Amino acid sequence: MTNLRPIYYLLLAVLLLAGCNTNKDTQPNPEQPELLGEMPEEMPADFDFLVRYGYGEVTKNEINTYHNTVVKDLIMNGTATADITLTEDEMRSIYERMRDIRIMGKLELVPLKQSCAVVPYQEDSWRITVNGFTRNWSWSGENCELTEDAEQLLELRTFIADIVAGKEEYQALPEAEGGYD
Protein backbone atom coordinates (compact mmCIF):
# COMPACT_ATOMS: atom_id res chain seq x y z
CA MET A 1 0.00 0.00 0.00
CA THR A 2 2.84 2.40 0.75
CA ASN A 3 4.21 1.86 -2.79
CA LEU A 4 0.96 3.19 -4.29
CA ARG A 5 0.83 6.32 -2.13
CA PRO A 6 3.02 8.48 -4.49
CA ILE A 7 0.77 7.48 -7.41
CA TYR A 8 -2.35 8.53 -5.48
CA TYR A 9 -0.77 11.88 -4.64
CA LEU A 10 0.24 12.39 -8.26
CA LEU A 11 -3.27 11.57 -9.49
CA LEU A 12 -4.81 13.87 -6.88
CA ALA A 13 -2.49 16.71 -7.92
CA VAL A 14 -3.36 16.22 -11.60
CA LEU A 15 -7.09 16.20 -10.84
CA LEU A 16 -6.81 19.32 -8.70
CA LEU A 17 -4.85 21.17 -11.38
CA ALA A 18 -7.29 20.15 -14.08
CA GLY A 19 -10.28 21.14 -11.94
CA CYS A 20 -8.83 24.56 -11.11
CA ASN A 21 -8.25 25.57 -14.71
CA THR A 22 -10.54 28.56 -15.27
CA ASN A 23 -9.12 29.49 -18.65
CA LYS A 24 -12.12 29.45 -20.97
CA ASP A 25 -11.52 29.00 -24.68
CA THR A 26 -12.67 32.35 -26.04
CA GLN A 27 -10.44 32.40 -29.08
CA PRO A 28 -12.08 31.58 -32.42
CA ASN A 29 -11.22 28.16 -33.76
CA PRO A 30 -10.02 28.42 -37.38
CA GLU A 31 -11.55 24.99 -37.96
CA GLN A 32 -15.00 26.55 -37.34
CA PRO A 33 -15.38 29.60 -39.62
CA GLU A 34 -18.70 30.55 -37.99
CA LEU A 35 -16.74 31.37 -34.84
CA LEU A 36 -14.81 33.92 -36.86
CA GLY A 37 -18.02 35.54 -38.05
CA GLU A 38 -17.94 33.89 -41.46
CA MET A 39 -21.36 32.54 -42.25
CA PRO A 40 -21.84 30.43 -45.37
CA GLU A 41 -23.02 32.38 -48.38
CA GLU A 42 -26.04 30.10 -48.75
CA MET A 43 -28.44 30.04 -45.80
CA PRO A 44 -28.13 26.62 -44.10
CA ALA A 45 -31.22 24.53 -43.37
CA ASP A 46 -30.70 24.84 -39.59
CA PHE A 47 -30.66 28.66 -39.54
CA ASP A 48 -32.94 29.93 -36.78
CA PHE A 49 -32.96 32.77 -34.30
CA LEU A 50 -34.72 34.07 -31.24
CA VAL A 51 -34.69 37.70 -30.19
CA ARG A 52 -36.23 38.99 -26.96
CA TYR A 53 -36.51 42.72 -26.47
CA GLY A 54 -38.16 45.36 -24.38
CA TYR A 55 -37.44 47.93 -21.71
CA GLY A 56 -35.22 47.30 -18.70
CA GLU A 57 -35.65 43.81 -17.38
CA VAL A 58 -39.07 43.55 -19.05
CA THR A 59 -38.00 41.91 -22.32
CA LYS A 60 -41.43 40.51 -23.07
CA ASN A 61 -41.41 40.87 -26.86
CA GLU A 62 -40.08 37.80 -28.62
CA ILE A 63 -39.59 36.65 -32.20
CA ASN A 64 -38.75 32.95 -32.24
CA THR A 65 -38.14 31.09 -35.50
CA TYR A 66 -37.16 27.92 -33.61
CA HIS A 67 -40.84 27.54 -32.65
CA ASN A 68 -42.40 29.94 -35.21
CA THR A 69 -43.94 32.09 -32.50
CA VAL A 70 -44.11 35.78 -31.69
CA VAL A 71 -44.86 37.23 -28.27
CA LYS A 72 -46.13 40.80 -28.06
CA ASP A 73 -45.77 42.87 -24.88
CA LEU A 74 -49.18 44.33 -24.05
CA ILE A 75 -47.59 46.32 -21.18
CA MET A 76 -50.43 46.60 -18.62
CA ASN A 77 -52.26 43.56 -20.03
CA GLY A 78 -49.45 41.00 -20.02
CA THR A 79 -48.51 39.39 -23.33
CA ALA A 80 -50.14 37.84 -26.37
CA THR A 81 -48.69 35.06 -28.52
CA ALA A 82 -49.21 34.26 -32.19
CA ASP A 83 -47.96 31.45 -34.40
CA ILE A 84 -46.03 33.17 -37.18
CA THR A 85 -43.77 31.50 -39.71
CA LEU A 86 -41.46 33.71 -41.73
CA THR A 87 -41.23 32.92 -45.44
CA GLU A 88 -38.10 31.49 -47.01
CA ASP A 89 -37.42 34.87 -48.65
CA GLU A 90 -37.86 36.72 -45.35
CA MET A 91 -35.51 34.29 -43.58
CA ARG A 92 -32.98 34.63 -46.40
CA SER A 93 -33.16 38.43 -46.16
CA ILE A 94 -32.60 38.32 -42.39
CA TYR A 95 -29.77 35.82 -42.83
CA GLU A 96 -28.04 38.13 -45.32
CA ARG A 97 -28.24 41.04 -42.89
CA MET A 98 -26.82 38.87 -40.11
CA ARG A 99 -24.07 37.74 -42.43
CA ASP A 100 -23.28 41.35 -43.39
CA ILE A 101 -22.78 42.37 -39.75
CA ARG A 102 -20.84 39.17 -38.97
CA ILE A 103 -23.22 38.31 -36.15
CA MET A 104 -21.52 34.97 -35.51
CA GLY A 105 -18.16 36.68 -34.90
CA LYS A 106 -16.93 38.76 -32.01
CA LEU A 107 -19.14 41.75 -31.25
CA GLU A 108 -18.37 44.68 -28.96
CA LEU A 109 -21.65 45.43 -27.19
CA VAL A 110 -20.51 47.35 -24.10
CA PRO A 111 -19.28 50.93 -24.63
CA LEU A 112 -15.77 51.70 -23.40
CA LYS A 113 -16.91 54.83 -21.60
CA GLN A 114 -20.16 54.88 -19.72
CA SER A 115 -20.92 58.53 -19.09
CA CYS A 116 -24.57 58.36 -18.05
CA ALA A 117 -27.57 56.09 -17.58
CA VAL A 118 -31.01 56.08 -19.20
CA VAL A 119 -34.21 54.89 -17.49
CA PRO A 120 -36.14 53.08 -18.88
CA TYR A 121 -33.74 51.48 -21.32
CA GLN A 122 -34.01 48.93 -24.10
CA GLU A 123 -32.54 45.49 -23.72
CA ASP A 124 -32.14 42.76 -26.33
CA SER A 125 -31.05 39.15 -26.08
CA TRP A 126 -30.34 37.00 -29.13
CA ARG A 127 -29.82 33.33 -29.90
CA ILE A 128 -28.77 32.48 -33.46
CA THR A 129 -28.06 29.01 -34.89
CA VAL A 130 -26.07 28.52 -38.09
CA ASN A 131 -24.60 25.19 -39.24
CA GLY A 132 -25.05 23.54 -35.84
CA PHE A 133 -23.35 26.39 -33.96
CA THR A 134 -25.39 28.61 -31.63
CA ARG A 135 -24.30 32.10 -30.60
CA ASN A 136 -25.93 34.13 -27.79
CA TRP A 137 -25.77 37.91 -27.50
CA SER A 138 -27.32 40.54 -25.29
CA TRP A 139 -26.99 44.29 -25.10
CA SER A 140 -28.55 47.10 -23.12
CA GLY A 141 -29.31 50.70 -23.94
CA GLU A 142 -28.84 51.66 -20.28
CA ASN A 143 -25.77 53.72 -21.17
CA CYS A 144 -26.29 56.84 -23.22
CA GLU A 145 -24.16 55.55 -26.08
CA LEU A 146 -24.45 52.32 -28.03
CA THR A 147 -21.48 50.64 -29.65
CA GLU A 148 -21.53 50.28 -33.43
CA ASP A 149 -22.23 46.54 -33.02
CA ALA A 150 -25.16 47.22 -30.65
CA GLU A 151 -26.55 49.77 -33.13
CA GLN A 152 -26.34 47.15 -35.88
CA LEU A 153 -28.21 44.63 -33.71
CA LEU A 154 -30.86 47.27 -32.96
CA GLU A 155 -31.26 47.98 -36.69
CA LEU A 156 -31.47 44.24 -37.39
CA ARG A 157 -34.08 43.74 -34.68
CA THR A 158 -36.11 46.68 -36.01
CA PHE A 159 -35.92 45.20 -39.52
CA ILE A 160 -37.18 41.82 -38.24
CA ALA A 161 -39.90 43.42 -36.07
CA ASP A 162 -41.13 45.39 -39.11
CA ILE A 163 -41.44 42.15 -41.09
CA VAL A 164 -43.40 40.54 -38.25
CA ALA A 165 -45.61 43.62 -37.76
CA GLY A 166 -46.76 43.27 -41.38
CA LYS A 167 -48.12 39.77 -40.79
CA GLU A 168 -51.89 39.30 -40.45
CA GLU A 169 -51.42 37.09 -37.38
CA TYR A 170 -49.49 39.85 -35.61
CA GLN A 171 -51.97 42.54 -36.59
CA ALA A 172 -54.75 40.41 -35.07
CA LEU A 173 -53.09 40.59 -31.62
CA PRO A 174 -54.52 43.08 -29.10
CA GLU A 175 -53.05 46.58 -28.83
CA ALA A 176 -50.69 47.38 -25.96
CA GLU A 177 -52.01 49.61 -23.19
CA GLY A 178 -49.89 51.85 -20.96
CA GLY A 179 -46.19 52.56 -21.14
CA TYR A 180 -42.88 52.21 -19.32
CA ASP A 181 -41.59 54.98 -17.08
C-alpha positions in Angstrom: 0.0 0.0 0.0 2.8 2.4 0.7 4.2 1.9 -2.8 1.0 3.2 -4.3 0.8 6.3 -2.1 3.0 8.5 -4.5 0.8 7.5 -7.4 -2.3 8.5 -5.5 -0.8 11.9 -4.6 0.2 12.4 -8.3 -3.3 11.6 -9.5 -4.8 13.9 -6.9 -2.5 16.7 -7.9 -3.4 16.2 -11.6 -7.1 16.2 -10.8 -6.8 19.3 -8.7 -4.8 21.2 -11.4 -7.3 20.2 -14.1 -10.3 21.1 -11.9 -8.8 24.6 -11.1 -8.3 25.6 -14.7 -10.5 28.6 -15.3 -9.1 29.5 -18.6 -12.1 29.5 -21.0 -11.5 29.0 -24.7 -12.7 32.3 -26.0 -10.4 32.4 -29.1 -12.1 31.6 -32.4 -11.2 28.2 -33.8 -10.0 28.4 -37.4 -11.5 25.0 -38.0 -15.0 26.6 -37.3 -15.4 29.6 -39.6 -18.7 30.6 -38.0 -16.7 31.4 -34.8 -14.8 33.9 -36.9 -18.0 35.5 -38.0 -17.9 33.9 -41.5 -21.4 32.5 -42.2 -21.8 30.4 -45.4 -23.0 32.4 -48.4 -26.0 30.1 -48.7 -28.4 30.0 -45.8 -28.1 26.6 -44.1 -31.2 24.5 -43.4 -30.7 24.8 -39.6 -30.7 28.7 -39.5 -32.9 29.9 -36.8 -33.0 32.8 -34.3 -34.7 34.1 -31.2 -34.7 37.7 -30.2 -36.2 39.0 -27.0 -36.5 42.7 -26.5 -38.2 45.4 -24.4 -37.4 47.9 -21.7 -35.2 47.3 -18.7 -35.7 43.8 -17.4 -39.1 43.6 -19.1 -38.0 41.9 -22.3 -41.4 40.5 -23.1 -41.4 40.9 -26.9 -40.1 37.8 -28.6 -39.6 36.6 -32.2 -38.7 32.9 -32.2 -38.1 31.1 -35.5 -37.2 27.9 -33.6 -40.8 27.5 -32.7 -42.4 29.9 -35.2 -43.9 32.1 -32.5 -44.1 35.8 -31.7 -44.9 37.2 -28.3 -46.1 40.8 -28.1 -45.8 42.9 -24.9 -49.2 44.3 -24.1 -47.6 46.3 -21.2 -50.4 46.6 -18.6 -52.3 43.6 -20.0 -49.5 41.0 -20.0 -48.5 39.4 -23.3 -50.1 37.8 -26.4 -48.7 35.1 -28.5 -49.2 34.3 -32.2 -48.0 31.4 -34.4 -46.0 33.2 -37.2 -43.8 31.5 -39.7 -41.5 33.7 -41.7 -41.2 32.9 -45.4 -38.1 31.5 -47.0 -37.4 34.9 -48.7 -37.9 36.7 -45.3 -35.5 34.3 -43.6 -33.0 34.6 -46.4 -33.2 38.4 -46.2 -32.6 38.3 -42.4 -29.8 35.8 -42.8 -28.0 38.1 -45.3 -28.2 41.0 -42.9 -26.8 38.9 -40.1 -24.1 37.7 -42.4 -23.3 41.3 -43.4 -22.8 42.4 -39.7 -20.8 39.2 -39.0 -23.2 38.3 -36.1 -21.5 35.0 -35.5 -18.2 36.7 -34.9 -16.9 38.8 -32.0 -19.1 41.8 -31.2 -18.4 44.7 -29.0 -21.6 45.4 -27.2 -20.5 47.3 -24.1 -19.3 50.9 -24.6 -15.8 51.7 -23.4 -16.9 54.8 -21.6 -20.2 54.9 -19.7 -20.9 58.5 -19.1 -24.6 58.4 -18.1 -27.6 56.1 -17.6 -31.0 56.1 -19.2 -34.2 54.9 -17.5 -36.1 53.1 -18.9 -33.7 51.5 -21.3 -34.0 48.9 -24.1 -32.5 45.5 -23.7 -32.1 42.8 -26.3 -31.0 39.1 -26.1 -30.3 37.0 -29.1 -29.8 33.3 -29.9 -28.8 32.5 -33.5 -28.1 29.0 -34.9 -26.1 28.5 -38.1 -24.6 25.2 -39.2 -25.1 23.5 -35.8 -23.3 26.4 -34.0 -25.4 28.6 -31.6 -24.3 32.1 -30.6 -25.9 34.1 -27.8 -25.8 37.9 -27.5 -27.3 40.5 -25.3 -27.0 44.3 -25.1 -28.5 47.1 -23.1 -29.3 50.7 -23.9 -28.8 51.7 -20.3 -25.8 53.7 -21.2 -26.3 56.8 -23.2 -24.2 55.6 -26.1 -24.4 52.3 -28.0 -21.5 50.6 -29.7 -21.5 50.3 -33.4 -22.2 46.5 -33.0 -25.2 47.2 -30.6 -26.5 49.8 -33.1 -26.3 47.1 -35.9 -28.2 44.6 -33.7 -30.9 47.3 -33.0 -31.3 48.0 -36.7 -31.5 44.2 -37.4 -34.1 43.7 -34.7 -36.1 46.7 -36.0 -35.9 45.2 -39.5 -37.2 41.8 -38.2 -39.9 43.4 -36.1 -41.1 45.4 -39.1 -41.4 42.2 -41.1 -43.4 40.5 -38.2 -45.6 43.6 -37.8 -46.8 43.3 -41.4 -48.1 39.8 -40.8 -51.9 39.3 -40.4 -51.4 37.1 -37.4 -49.5 39.8 -35.6 -52.0 42.5 -36.6 -54.7 40.4 -35.1 -53.1 40.6 -31.6 -54.5 43.1 -29.1 -53.0 46.6 -28.8 -50.7 47.4 -26.0 -52.0 49.6 -23.2 -49.9 51.8 -21.0 -46.2 52.6 -21.1 -42.9 52.2 -19.3 -41.6 55.0 -17.1 
